[in-house]
Amino acid sequence: MKINRFFAVPAVVLAAQFSWAQVKVDPNEKLNPIVKSFVDEINNSSQLENMAYELLDGIGPRLVGTPEMLAANEWSAEKLRSWGIDANLQQFGTWKGWQRGITHVDMVYPRVKSLAATQLAWSPATKKAVEAEVVILPKVSSKAEFDAWLPYAKGKIVLIAQYQKIGRSDEQIKEFATPELYEKLKAEKEKAAKDFRDYVKNIGYDNNTLPEALEKAGAAGIAISNWTGIMGANRIFGAKTSKIPMIDIDVEDYGMLYRMAENGAKPKIKVEAQSKILPDAKSFNTIGMIKGKEKPEEYVILSAHLDSWDGAQGATDNGTGTLTMLETMRILKKYYPNNKRTIVLGLWGSEEQGLNGSRGFVADNPQIMKGVQAVFNQDNGTGRVVNISGQGFVDSYSYIGKWLNGVPKTVRDQIKTDFPGMPGGGGSDHASFVAAGVPGFSLSSLNWGYFGYTWHTTKDTYDKIVFDEVKNNVVLTAALAYMASEDPEFTSRERRIMPQDDKGETVKWPEAKEPRRSSKEYK
């Protein structure tokens, strides 16, 4: 199926809109001329906004196994080639094929109201609109009682998420409530969460097996509300059903349906979900490479994951990391023609399902792994980078400290370092390299509300990007890559002596894991 790669827009419009975004440097600071050229380029000729438009508005979310993910792979490779950079798609596996379609959910009884709802990823479609009564889980305390209730779910749409009595953020409650009221509401919220966890445990099911049991019992559909705790933001992950639709409903509408069902109003909703199940799709990483002129068998790797969940556009997870690394490659190609070491860009696929793309690259490229000078990974949101850890490598202080000295002072002064630090265990793609003993470093940024507001949510959209911050990160990454490439020394891989945990046992270095190369048995 043909996918629109991007929408045409006059570049001058976007340039004018964002022309105020600048990376400020001290005019009296004596920067390396090449690093200064990076700063000037990002301030005067940035491509970030145009690329963000093409990727996020044009292609949209990039769920593994979808045509949109393949479109993003092709778009990023074409972008690199347009700058004279060698680029290709490297397959690391396959994934179940699927494409999101229109989701429309309405309450049709006892009154009519369109509901704010989203079909979960990989959810089965509705051959025709499903109209059914909404019910809540029974008030029982054992698996036997619950299993006795299960036949009642036949033909119903079942609400299986916790009911939220208050749909306001904790920050807002804290701002306006008296201290006494705040503590009361906080305690009530914590008790409600614990009671729900205990309920699910007592009935003998979990997030995977409960939807499966309801589907087997003949339910017409399943609805959840994976609310983040911030008004308007719900997280969208994958469906746990194979035949019936599974949807997420915003906390406000979910709460209304729950109260109606609980009070005997027997609400009915109509669900139309036009997604498509497609044949298994190949999973790719986009790899760009600028060959080194002196030490081509040694590598500086720029790392970001290209895939996303698809509740929104994947703007801050990880559109911003992708844009940072693409723009860094463009600038390095333009202003650093005699790169000593080979510079590699890895835009990974299927990070969201367990770092599969980067783990695949590590496993499939042992010769490259032997020659890696450093990996710089950026993932967690739109904010400026404020923390770099040594990831457990004993000598990381000496070489990262040296490289940071080549970064403009206004940029490096924002950054706190932690040496030797602890090795990353799996939060993002740098961990794939660290587990293999390769110096991989996370460029960790200010979160700008990332974990509550945009991480995997329906609100992770273009308008959440702060381009001033992203430009800061491009300058940082380009300068670090340049310094790492120019360094006459090859980085040490000596690991720290690992500390003991609370039980007095020595913490182990993370184990290198094989990627999941297919969606078989994935839940």
Buried (B, 14 or more C-beta within 10 A) or exposed (E): EEBEBBEEBEEEEBBEEBEEBBBEBEEEEEBBEBBBBBBBBBBEEBBBBBBBBBBBBBBBBBBBBBBBBBBBBBBBBEBBEEBEBEBBBBEBBBBBBBBBBEBBBBBBBEEEEEBBBBBBBBBBBBEEBBBBBBBBBBEBEEEEEBBEBBEBBEBBBBBBBBBBEBBBBBEEBEEEBEEEEBEEBBEEBEEBEEEBEEBBEBBBBEEEEBBBBBBEBBBBBBBBBBBBBBBBBBBBBBBBBEEBBBBBBBBBBBBBBBBBBEEEBEBBBBBBBBBEEBEBBBBBBBBBBBEBEEBBEBBBBBBBBBBBBBBBBBBBBBBBBBBBBBBBBBBBBBBBEEBBBBBBBBBBBBBBBBBBBBBBBBBBBEEBBEBBBBBBBBBBBBBBBEBBBBBBBBBBBBBBEEBBEBBBBBBBEBBEBBBBBBBBEBEBBBBBBBBBBBBBBBBBBBBBBBBBBBBBBBBBBBEBBBBBBBBBBBBBBBBBBBBBBBBEEEBEBEBBEEEEEEEEEEEEBBEBBEBBBBBEEBE
